[in-house]
Amino acid sequence: MSWHTPSRAWASGPWTLALRGDELADISFDGRVALRSIRAVVRDRDWETAALVVDDIVEDDTLQLHVHTEGLGADLAGTLRVSVTASRLTAQLDLLVRDEFWTNRTGLVVLHPLGAAGAAVHVRHSDGTHENTRFPTQISPHQPVQDIAELAWTSGGLDVDVRFAGDVFEMEDQRNWTDASFKTYNRPLALPFPYPLAAGSHVRQWVEVRARATPGPAPAAPADIVVLEEGAAFPEIVLGAATAPDPAPRVQPVGTAVLVELDLATANWRAALERASTAGLPLDVRFVLADADPAAIVAGAHALRGRPLARVSAFWPTGPARHVSDGAATAALRTALAEAGITVAVVGGARSHFTELNRERHRLPDDLDGIVFSITPLFHSLGTEQLVESLAVQRLIAAQAAGHAGGAPVFVGPVTLRPHFNDVATTPPPMPAHDDLREGYGPQLIDADDHRQDAAELAAWLIASAAALAVPGVAGISFFEEWGPRGIRAADGHDLPVAAAVRALAALHGTRLLHGTSPDGLVWAIGGADDEGETVLVANLDDVARTLDVRTPRGTVGTVLEPGGWTRLPTD
């Protein structure tokens, strides 16, 4: 499959949009983006999203998508219709429920662009009352706006007014998951879920968008210049342990450590530990505690004896602190390590996204030796645009996490394209049936694979991700797995294109970090400096070639980057 998401343009009067499958993307008025997206979603009781298949597209004075669901037991069909006037675009959804379906959310979602951050927004609530607030600048841990019937704001050269009908809507800050947007969705989370959609019922909702250009100069195009500053040590580059089934290929270790997540409730966690140890590198061990067996952490700690260790953490799988290293989880870990006679850095944070770190950091002990969290850009959407747009938000997240850490080192990862586990599931995760690795474990047992894992462009994306995440305070970044369908190498051990990028980053271990931001979120650079000179890695995630100047403390180097490409620049 292609790296890029297929799309087609649609225009009517001053309105344009890109149709990407079932998504109405980049909705623009007079050439300026009013909304990042409008789309219909159908999510089951575990927040998994049923595919919305487009059966037909009818274009006349309107744009009509005839759709039906596939998968997860969902059986809905209907239309998403777009109509426009000179200043108004309306999206109307009508889905017939053909068989009863239990859902956590079904209906329209609206994505507001990243550029709205900090803008004043006027809110009309469902009871007719009004409120003035702002889109958050810092990533908000909780819903910044609730009970929405209408939103009005100014950003990107437009006055935008969006009205909602068919349900009560609220907003969340999707930057928590590295999405480059704020999302307004139907049915408040405070209401019970899952809830049933009765057979024969309809889901009918609409969103009306009004826009008006505001006076003022057009925004200036970003300069193709990246300025890198010299910082502290280059962050550790770590690989995740392979979770694919046996047999394991013989591969050379890459990076400074191997990150291995051991669910102590599974039958094969010891086998997973043994495999991760074969690289001979220090282990970053993430224990998932067994609720039914509190003594399991003692067995886990004793299994680490005699192994090289980088750091260890522990997380609850369920309960009010699920997926978080709270005081109780950390205390149990420290007691078990002491009993096993092991001295090692004890870190903690969120097993899942920055979301949980942002919301639950009050649960973390004050004396952790470091902060950890994962990044999964393809949590809400599987489009390549989502993957690329996440890069600018990754930098924002890294900076905010480092600020929260209060001087403790931050270890980001695993960074994976899709989630390595379903952190919002309401049903238990799948468990391996054997105590060996014939089935694999963890991500191998869920829908965690992505076709872009072997794409040439993923190498450029990884360089850009490292550049985005390498802010002062970030001491390590863990990417992907050693081998397998989610790895830097295939199951037989041969390199995928991304492997070269990982090795280029790992080769900078021991240097002083050269770090800086991107002018537009599409071109990125990261480097290392030592007494012998500087080495800079640059990446272009744009769909056109870019000419880029990279300024470092020792001078300026220019380069031309092909779309989706990366290169190494010796700057001395």
N, C-alpha and C positions, 0 to 999 in steps of 0.2 A: 504493500500500500504506500501511497505517497506521504511524504512528510507534511505537505500542506493540505489543509481541509478544502475540498472542492466547494466553490461558491458561485453564485450568479447574482448579478446586479439587477435591482428593480428600482424604477424611478417613476414618480408622478408629481408633476409640478415642482415645487422647491424641495420635495422630500425624496431621499434616496435611502436604500438599505442594501445589505448583502444577505442573500438567502443562503444559509449554510445548513443543509439538511432541513430540520424542523425549526431552526433558529432564525429570528429576524435580527440580524446583527448590524452594529454601527449605524443606527438610525440617525440620519442627518437631515438638517434643515439649512438650506442655502450653503451647503458644503461644510457645515460645522456639526459635530456630533452632539446630539441631544441626549441619546440613550445608548449605552453599550449594547443592550440586547433586550428583546422580549421573546419569551418562549413559554410553551406549555410543558409542564412536568407531571409525571405520574410516578409516585414513590410508594414502595410497599412498607410493611411494618418494620423493616430493618433499614429504611432510608435508601434502599437500592432503587435505581431508576429504571423503569421499563422503557424499552426502546419505543420511540414514536416514529413510526414509518410513514413516509409521505407517499401516498398512493397516486396522487394527481396534483398538478398545479394548474390553476385556471387564472389567466390574466386577461382582464378587460379593463373596465374602469377601476376594478379592485384587484387585489391579489388574494387568491383563495388556495389554502393548502387542505387537501383532503387526507386525513391521517387515520391510523389505527395503531394500537399498542401491540407489542410483542414481548413475551417473557414475563416471568415473575407471577404468573397467574392473572395478570391484568387483561381485561377484554373490554376496551373502550374504543370508540370510533366517532369521528365527526369532522369538524372544520375549524380552521383558524383563518379568519378573514381580516384583511387589511384594507381600509378605505381612507381616502384623504380629501381634504379641501385645501384651500390656500394656506391656512395656518394650523391645520389640525390633522393628526393621524390617529386613527382608531383601530385597535386590534380587538377582535371579538372571538371568543372561544366558545364552542358548543360541542361537548363530548357526550355521547350516549353511553351509559354503563350497561353493557350487554349481559354481564354476569356479576354477582355481588363481589366486591373487592374491598379488602381492608387496607387502608392507606394511612400514611402519616402526612402526606400532602399531595393534593392533586389540583392543578390549576395554573394560572399564569404567574410568572415571576418576571420582574423588571430589574435590569442591572443598570445602575447609574455609573457614569464614567469616573475613573480615578481622579480626574482633574477637578471633580466637585469637592474634594477634601478641603475643609475649612470654610466652604461657602455657607452663607446664611440661607436657611430654608424655612419657609412658612408652611405650617401643617394645619390642615383641617381634619378634625377627628370625625368618627362616625356619628357622634351625637351633635355635630354642628359646631362644637367649640373649636377654638383656634389656639395655636402655639407657635412661637418663634424659637428656633434653635439653630444648630449648625451641623453640617456633615462633619464628623470628627476628623481632626488632623492626626493625632496619635491613634493607633489602632484600638478601637473600643472593644472591651471584653464582652460587653452585653449590648442588647438591642438599643441603638441610639434614638430610634423613633418607634413608637407603638401606636396602635389604633389609628390607622391611616385611611382617610378617604380621599385626600388630595395633598400633593406636595408642589411647592413652587420655589424656584431658586434661580440664580444667575451664575453661569460659569461658561467658559469656553466661547465667549462672545454671543451667548444666547440667554434670553429669558425663557425658562422652561416651566410649564405647568402640566402636571400629570394627575389625572383623576382615575380612581379605581372603583369598580362596582362588581357585585356578585358575591362578595365576602368581605371580611375585615382583614386588612393587610397590616404588616409591620416590616421593619427594616433591620437587617443585620449587617455588620461590617465584614464583608467577605475577605478583606485583606488578612484576617486571621488565618485563612487557609491558602494564602498567597494569591488569591484572585485579585485582579486589578479592578475592583468594583465594589459598590455597595448594592445589596440586594433587597428589594422590596417584594415580599411574597405573601401569599394568602394563607389564612388560618393561623392565628397567633399560637406560639408554642406553649402558652399557658393553658390552652385548652387540651383536653385529653386526646391522646393518640396511642395506637392507631384507632381510626374510626371507620365505620362501614359506608361504602357507596352502594346503595341498593340497586339491584337489577331493574332496569327500565327507567332509572332516574337520569337526569342530565346534570353535567357540570357546565354552568353558563357564567362567564365572567367577561368583563371588558376593561380595557385600558385606553384612555384618551390622552393624547399628547398634544399640547399646544406649544408653539415656539415663536419667538420673535427675535430677530437679530438686534443686538445692542450696539450703540455707536462706539467707535473706538478703532484703533489700528488692529490689523490682523496679527495674530501671534507670530513672532519671528521664528524662522526655521532654526533648529538646533545646529550649532557649529560641530563639525566633525573633528572634535578635539577631545581627547581624554587626558586629564592631568593626574599623574600618580604621585602620591606622597610616600615617603619612607616611614615605616612604622616599626613595630616590634617583630618578633619572630614570625616567619611564614607558618601558617597553621598546618597542623598535622593533616595529612590526607589518608583516609581510612577507607577500607572496603568492608561491606557487609559480608557475613558468612553466607556461603551458598546454601539455599534451602531446597534445591531441586533434588529429585530422587537419585539414588545411587544408580550406576557406578560413578564415582568421582574421578575426573581426569587429573593427571599430574600437571600442575601449573606452578609457575614461579610466583612467589609472594610479591605483592605490590603495596607500597605505602608503609605506614609506621605501625599499624595495628589492624586487627580484625574485630568488627563489631558483631557479637552474636547474642541474639535474644533467646532466652531459655524459659519456656513456659513449664513451670514445675508441675503442672497438672497433666502434662502429656507423658506418654509412655516412652518417648524416644529423646528426651532432652539430654540424656547422657551421651547418646550417639551424636547428637548435634554438637555437643561440646567437644567430643573427640575429633570430629571432622574439622571444626574451626581451629583446633590446636595444631593441625598438620602443617599450617603455613609457617609455624615457628615464630610468629610475631606475638607481641603482647596482645591480650584480649581485652576488649571493652565489653563487659558482660552486663546484659540487661535481664535481670530475673523478673519474670511474671509470677507473682506469688500464688500459691494454691490455697484458695479460700477454705477448702474442706480439710486441709492438712497443714496446719501452721508449722509443723516440724519440718516440712519439706525444705525450707530455706536453710536449715542446718545441713541437710544432705547436699544441697546445692553448694554451700560454702565449702564443705569438706571436699567436694569434687574439684575445687579450684586449687587445692594444695599442690605445690610443685610446678604450677604452670606460670608462665610470665603473664603479668596482669598490668593493664594500663589504668583501669578504673572499673568500678562496679556500681550498679544501681538496682533498685527494686521498685516494682509498681504493683498496685492492686488491680485485679482484673474486673472487679465489681464494687458496688457500694458507693457511698458519697464521694470518695476520693479515687474512683476508678481511673486507671491509666495515669495516676499521679503518685509521685514519691512523697507521701506525707510523713509526718513525724513517726507514726507507728510503723510504717513500712521500712523507713530508714533505720529506726531503732532495732527492729528485728534483724535487719541485714547486718548491722554493726555487731550485734550480739553474736550472730552466727559466725561472722568472720573472726571475731576474737576467740571464740571457742575452737575454731579451726587453726588458730595461730597465724592468721594472714593479716598483714599490714598493707593496705592499698587505699588509693583515693576513693572515697565514697561520694558519688555525684547523684544528682536527682533532678527531677523536673517533670516533663510529660513524655510518656511513651508515644503519644500521638502527636497532634499538630501543635503549633504555637498557640492555637485557640485555647487549649486546656492550660497551658502555661500562663497565658494572659488572664484567664478567668480564675485559676485555682492557685496562683502563686502564694496566696496567704497561707496555704496548707504546708508549704515547703519549710523544712527546718532552716534556721539561720546559719548553721555551721556546715553546710554542704561544701565539698571540695570543688564543685563545678556544677553547671546547669546544662541540662540536655533537653532537646525536643526534636521532633521529626519534621520533615517537609514533604508534602505530597501535592504537587501542582495540579494533578488531574483528579481532584476529589469531586468537584461539582460538575465539571464538563470535561469531555475527552478531546476537544478541538486543539489543534496545534497552536492556534492563536492564544488560547488559554495558557499553554505551556510557555510561550514566548513572553506574554504579558506578565507572567508571574515573576520574571527576573527583577523588575524594578521593585516589586513588593517584597521579594526576598531580602533586598538590601534594607528596606524599611524595617522588616521583622528582625533582622540580625542586629540592627542598631538599637531597636527597642528592647530586645532580649538582653543585650549587653548592658544597657542602662539599668534594667531590672536586676541584673546579677550583682550589682554593687561591688564590682571588682573581681568577683569569682570568674574563672575561665568558663567560656561557653563552648559547648561541643554540639554542633548542628548535625543531625542525622539520626537514622538513615534518611538520605535524600533519595526518594524513589518516585518514578513517574506516577504510579497508582498506589493506593494505600497498601501497606504491608499487613494490615489487619483492619477489620471493620470496627472502628471505635464507637460507632453509634448503633450497632446491632442490638436488638431486643431479644434475640435468640442466641443460645450458646454457639461459640465458634466450632467449626469442624475439627475433630481430633484424629490424629493418626492411630491406626488400629494396631500397630506393631511397635516394638522397642528398637527397631533399626530404621534405616533411612530409605527403605525400598519405595515408600510413598512420598518421601520428602517431608517437610513440615512447614508450619506457618504460612507464608505467602503462597507456597505451592498448592495449598488446599483451598484457596479462594481465587476469585477472578482478579489477579494482580498483574497479569502479563499485559504488555503493550507492544503493538507492532512497530513502534518507533525505536525500540531498544537496539535494533541493528541498523538504524538509519545513519548515514554519514553525518547528517546535520546534528545528531545528538552529541557528537564530540564538541562541536562549537557551543551547543547549549550547556554542556558541562563546564567548559572553560568560563562561559558567561556566568553560570550559577556560582562557581567558586569566586569569581570577581565580585559578584553581588554580595555574597555572604562574608567575604573576608574584610570585615570591619574591625577596628580595634576592640579587643575583648574576646573575639572569636578565636579559640585556640585549636580547634579541630573541626573538620568536615568529613562526614562519612557518606560515600556515594554507592548506590546500587549493591551488587553482590559480586563475589569472586568469579562465578561462572554460572551458567544456566540461563533460563529464559528471562531472568531479570538481572543478568550479570554483564560484566564487561567482556566476558568470553562466552562462547557457546557451550553447550553441554559436553562437546567433545574436546573442549579446551582451546579451540582456535580463537584468536583475537577478533572481536567486533571493532568497528571503527572507533568507538568511544574509548577503547583501551589505550590508544596512543595519547589521548588527552589526559587520562588519569596518570599515565606514566610521566608526561610532561610536567604536570602539577607536582607529583611526588618527588621529582628530581629537584625541585626548589626547596625541599626540606633542609633546614639549616641555614637558609639565607634570611635576610631581613625583608619583610613584606613590603612590596610596592602596591599601594591600593588607591582606588579612586572610583568615582561614580561614572555612570554613562550619560552622555548628552541627551539620549532619547529612549533608553531602555533596550535598544537594538544592537548597539556596538559596545563592547566591554573589553577591558584590559586588566591584567593582573601580572605582577612580576616579583622577582626576588633580586636582591642586591647583596654582594659580598665584596671582599677586597679585590677580587679579580674583575669585577664589572657587574653588569645588570643583564637579566634575561626577562623579557616581557612576552606574555602570551596574549594574543588578541583574537576576538571572535566577532563574527557578524551574523546576527539572526534576522537581518532584513531579507526581503525577497529580491533585492537588487544589489549589485556590487556597490561597495562603499570605499571611498578614499578617506583614510583616517590618519591624523597626526597624534602621536603619543608623546606627551611631555613627562620626563622623569627628572630627578635632581641632576642628572648628568647630561641632559640635552633632549632634543626632539628627534623622533624618527617617524617617517611617513611610510605608509603601506597602502596597498589596494587589496581589499578582501572581497572574494567572491561571495555571492549569497549562500548562507549556511556554512561558511568556511571559517577556518581558524589557522593561525600560523604562530611561529616563534620568532621574536625579534631580538637578536643580540644588539644591545644599544651602546656597547663600548667600542 
